[in-house]
Amino acid sequence: MPGQDVIVIGAGPIGLATAMSLAGEGLGVTVLERDGEDFAAGPDAAARAWREWRRPGVSQFRQPHILLPAGTAVLRARLPRVTAELEESGALRCNIVAGAWGLPEIGGRRPGDERYDTLTARRPVLEAAFAAAAAATPGVSVRRNTEVTGLLTGTERITGRPHVTGVVTRDGEELRASLIVDAGGRNSPVGALLARLGGPPPVSERAEAGFVYYARTFRGADGTPPAQAAWPLVHHETVSTIVIPGDHGTWSLCLVVSGRDHALKALRDTAVWQRAAAVLPELAGRTDGEPITGVQVMAGLHSRIRRTVVEGRPVVTGLLHVGDAWAATDPQFGLGLSMGLAHAASLGDAVAKTGPQDTVELALRFDEITEQTVAPVHRRLREWDRHRFAEIDAAIAGRRYETDDPGWNLTNALDQAKLSDPDVLRAMAGVACMLDTPEHAFAAPGLLDKVGATGGGTAWSRPAPTRAEVLAAVGAA
Ligand SMILES: Cc1cc2nc3c(=O)[nH]c(=O)nc-3n(C[C@H](O)[C@H](O)[C@H](O)COP(=O)(O)OP(=O)(O)OC[C@H]3O[C@@H](n4cnc5c(N)ncnc54)[C@H](O)[C@@H]3O)c2cc1C
């Protein structure tokens, strides 16, 4: 591959977004993807992607996904080809706060609400748009059926730290480039390949508990979905629910439970799932459509992060991690794609400043931007998870979760106030959609005072089924 500047490992949405961003900087980029099947866009791309596209490398490929406004904003600003492909394939335009406009306390749409607009679709449809855009981007070439199984190294740029200069594929082919980007996703093998090279390890953290998703996707009998939920994510004592709008009159419903909640494993059974959904008020009327999947289970959803600049020095040069390969989050908040797209854009910015050759400076600069942009979001979600698992553990044990962490109590108070105050709603939506930091969103004078009196305390609120009622519904009481 003469003239090769960058190799990206993984043709998921973030690998492809990274490739397109770097090609936009004038670099030649080859994306290597272990899954075999290519997917050609076309008039019926959405239907075919959903029906036919097999992606064993992405366990969540048919799990519900929403692309939130921050991710859509990155696409509009930086990768308009993807936006055009999404529009072409019939992606849904929606506004994240629109479901609350009808509530008397919220009082309808306001100027400025367009910041919560998004363009979303079922995951295979989303990914087909990225694939089509990448195929049409000069400087990007995607090789499927090409699994990376090893890393090549060259002369160290920092003593004692491996310098990665290329990859080895399963067929034994050796490919070299100035920069290797790991976009291998949540289960990327690249961390393990790097460990084989010696050198100090990255700083890695993995949450000890993970969530389990039990999801179904539906289509409206006459092509019309039910009205948009007032807010997509609702917590109960030990179950959370998510309502995700999709393209072509589809929508998905997820029940999210702790991996330590053995009594609710029964949710994998369709009849049990339906009975549980029937006692959750926010799902009323939403299970009436034509189901287009059974219950799709995904377990082991641990949040995880890897940092390769330790104490101010890169532990490796020539290799960077983006998207889920850098940090995987709890998917309840639907931010993985948006974080990954922001991360890919940051890498484009870092490379624009340093070029791909100065790998030490690039590693430092990319780490710095990552710490300023997406790392705080990951830390916030991880902290929320920590409390939520403790809250669920307490509920399983029949106790109430007590913490004196003011952050958890305030978050819950705000969450509970959002559908009764238009300003709190917009501030919450700004944070939930990754458009604002909490510090900025809640800085308006008097905003926090509005919720001071509610006390917060739990992630869930009444009226809602208790754990005992959910267990009775699933037949596990
Ligand atoms: C259940 C669930 C629900 C989610 N819901 C949402 C949501 O609603 N909204 C949202 O924004 N995010 C959501 N996410 C997160 C989202 O799926 C990820 O953030 C996103 O897929 C990350 O994209 P990626 O390109 O980094 O990785 P991936 O999409 O995982 O792609 C990685 C690619 O690398 C390839 N690969 C791996 N190893 C190799 C190798 N050795 N050689 C070559 N190729 C390799 C894989 O085959 C794959 O194609 C959800 C995640 C889960 C688990």
The ligand as an SDF file (V2000), in Angstrom:
LIG
                    3D

 53 58  0  0  0  0  0  0  0  0999 V2000
  -27.0750   -2.7510   23.7640 C   0  0  0  0  0  0  0  0  0  0  0  0
  -26.4570   -1.4730   23.2580 C   0  0  0  0  0  0  0  0  0  0  0  0
  -27.2620   -0.4110   22.9150 C   0  0  0  0  0  0  0  0  0  0  0  0
  -26.6950    0.7780   22.4750 C   0  0  0  0  0  0  0  0  0  0  0  0
  -27.5040    1.8260   22.1740 N   0  0  0  0  0  0  0  0  0  0  0  0
  -26.9630    2.9860   21.7610 C   0  0  0  0  0  0  0  0  0  0  0  0
  -27.7800    4.0900   21.4320 C   0  0  0  0  0  0  0  0  0  0  0  0
  -29.0050    4.0590   21.5390 O   0  0  0  0  0  0  0  0  0  0  0  0
  -27.1660    5.2260   21.0100 N   0  0  0  0  0  0  0  0  0  0  0  0
  -25.8190    5.3240   20.9040 C   0  0  0  0  0  0  0  0  0  0  0  0
  -25.3170    6.3830   20.5210 O   0  0  0  0  0  0  0  0  0  0  0  0
  -25.0190    4.2860   21.1860 N   0  0  0  0  0  0  0  0  0  0  0  0
  -25.5550    3.1290   21.6200 C   0  0  0  0  0  0  0  0  0  0  0  0
  -24.7490    2.0850   21.9070 N   0  0  0  0  0  0  0  0  0  0  0  0
  -23.2940    2.2420   21.7520 C   0  0  0  0  0  0  0  0  0  0  0  0
  -22.8780    2.0270   20.2970 C   0  0  0  0  0  0  0  0  0  0  0  0
  -23.3190    0.7730   19.8500 O   0  0  0  0  0  0  0  0  0  0  0  0
  -21.3620    2.1210   20.2080 C   0  0  0  0  0  0  0  0  0  0  0  0
  -20.9430    3.3070   20.8510 O   0  0  0  0  0  0  0  0  0  0  0  0
  -20.8790    2.1240   18.7690 C   0  0  0  0  0  0  0  0  0  0  0  0
  -21.1650    0.9090   18.1250 O   0  0  0  0  0  0  0  0  0  0  0  0
  -19.3820    2.3400   18.7420 C   0  0  0  0  0  0  0  0  0  0  0  0
  -18.9480    2.2870   17.4200 O   0  0  0  0  0  0  0  0  0  0  0  0
  -17.4710    1.8000   17.0780 P   0  0  0  0  0  0  0  0  0  0  0  0
  -17.3240    2.0000   15.6320 O   0  0  0  0  0  0  0  0  0  0  0  0
  -16.5290    2.4310   18.0370 O   0  0  0  0  0  0  0  0  0  0  0  0
  -17.4660    0.2500   17.4620 O   0  0  0  0  0  0  0  0  0  0  0  0
  -18.3190   -0.9480   16.8370 P   0  0  0  0  0  0  0  0  0  0  0  0
  -19.6010   -0.4570   16.3210 O   0  0  0  0  0  0  0  0  0  0  0  0
  -18.3460   -2.0140   17.8780 O   0  0  0  0  0  0  0  0  0  0  0  0
  -17.4620   -1.4320   15.6090 O   0  0  0  0  0  0  0  0  0  0  0  0
  -16.2200   -2.0870   15.8020 C   0  0  0  0  0  0  0  0  0  0  0  0
  -15.8320   -2.7420   14.4970 C   0  0  0  0  0  0  0  0  0  0  0  0
  -14.5120   -3.2580   14.6040 O   0  0  0  0  0  0  0  0  0  0  0  0
  -14.4750   -4.5270   13.9660 C   0  0  0  0  0  0  0  0  0  0  0  0
  -13.3430   -5.2640   14.5150 N   0  0  0  0  0  0  0  0  0  0  0  0
  -13.1680   -5.7080   15.7770 C   0  0  0  0  0  0  0  0  0  0  0  0
  -11.9990   -6.3560   15.8980 N   0  0  0  0  0  0  0  0  0  0  0  0
  -11.4010   -6.3160   14.6770 C   0  0  0  0  0  0  0  0  0  0  0  0
  -10.1750   -6.8160   14.1640 C   0  0  0  0  0  0  0  0  0  0  0  0
   -9.3360   -7.5090   14.9270 N   0  0  0  0  0  0  0  0  0  0  0  0
   -9.8790   -6.6070   12.8630 N   0  0  0  0  0  0  0  0  0  0  0  0
  -10.7340   -5.9080   12.0690 C   0  0  0  0  0  0  0  0  0  0  0  0
  -11.9240   -5.4230   12.5040 N   0  0  0  0  0  0  0  0  0  0  0  0
  -12.2480   -5.6130   13.7930 C   0  0  0  0  0  0  0  0  0  0  0  0
  -15.8350   -5.1300   14.3200 C   0  0  0  0  0  0  0  0  0  0  0  0
  -16.1780   -6.2040   13.4580 O   0  0  0  0  0  0  0  0  0  0  0  0
  -16.7320   -3.9130   14.1390 C   0  0  0  0  0  0  0  0  0  0  0  0
  -17.1640   -3.7870   12.8240 O   0  0  0  0  0  0  0  0  0  0  0  0
  -25.2990    0.8990   22.3630 C   0  0  0  0  0  0  0  0  0  0  0  0
  -24.4750   -0.1830   22.7130 C   0  0  0  0  0  0  0  0  0  0  0  0
  -25.0460   -1.3520   23.1710 C   0  0  0  0  0  0  0  0  0  0  0  0
  -24.1340   -2.4550   23.5630 C   0  0  0  0  0  0  0  0  0  0  0  0
  1  2  1  0
  2  3  1  0
  2 52  2  0
  3  4  2  0
  4  5  1  0
  4 50  1  0
  5  6  2  0
  6  7  1  0
  6 13  1  0
  7  8  2  0
  7  9  1  0
  9 10  1  0
 10 11  2  0
 10 12  1  0
 12 13  2  0
 13 14  1  0
 14 15  1  0
 14 50  1  0
 15 16  1  0
 16 17  1  0
 16 18  1  0
 18 19  1  0
 18 20  1  0
 20 21  1  0
 20 22  1  0
 22 23  1  0
 23 24  1  0
 24 25  2  0
 24 26  1  0
 24 27  1  0
 27 28  1  0
 28 29  2  0
 28 30  1  0
 28 31  1  0
 31 32  1  0
 32 33  1  0
 33 34  1  0
 33 48  1  0
 34 35  1  0
 35 36  1  0
 35 46  1  0
 36 37  1  0
 36 45  1  0
 37 38  2  0
 38 39  1  0
 39 40  1  0
 39 45  2  0
 40 41  1  0
 40 42  2  0
 42 43  1  0
 43 44  2  0
 44 45  1  0
 46 47  1  0
 46 48  1  0
 48 49  1  0
 50 51  2  0
 51 52  1  0
 52 53  1  0
M  END
$$$$
